[in-house]
């Protein structure tokens, strides 16, 4: 842990200008995917995504939730059309 802190202390401004936006984009990938695939649950996915980024399992669950929005909408339409 001390090595990591030492590395961050010696980091230049250029590193931070690259690292922070990249970190945030990766952290909020489920929210970005929800914009395109599950807009109906975007707010909930965004709120769940904030703490979920600290757990790979929860973060993966948010990705699955974000990607399954249009799939479930299509299934509901098929079921309603069949009836």
Protein Blocks (a to p, Z undefined) as FASTA:
>chain_A
ZZmmmmmmmpcfklmmmmmmmmmmmmmmmmmmmmmmmmmlmmmmmmmmmmmmmpmklmmm
mmmmmmmmmmmmmmmmmmmmmZZ
